């Protein structure tokens, strides 16, 4: 697997409150202090994601990228991150 970090990525996006999901090209963020950048290899949507999109729960800022579960590989670590390293396999459930 390549460790090159692209500038853009494809994402499932809610562009505005109550709008249908769209597939869009978005910028790949840079990790800040205490954060990691993960190449998502598997992302799960669940009923909470649908409810956020359909009912604007949490009054989020838009555009919004949803996905409550993800698994992948750490590509970059932000300042102060010591518990993970580039190449580590990770799983997150928010």
C-alpha positions, 0 to 999 in steps of 0.5 A: 500500500502506498503511503503517499498522502493525496491532496484530495479524497472522495467522500460521502458528504451532506452538503447542507442541512437536510440535503441528500448525501452526495459523493464529492471530492474534498481536501485531505486534512492535515492532522493537528496536535494530538490528531492522526490522519488515517487512510480509511479502508472501511467506513460504516454508516449506521442509523445515527448517521442517517438521523443526523442527515435527515433531521439535522441532529446536533446542528452540525456545520456543513458540509458534513462528512459522516461515518461513525465507524472506520478502520484503516492505516495511520498515514501521518501523526500530529504533534504530540502523538506518541501512542500511534505511529505511521503504518499502525492499523486502527479502528475508531467508533465515535 
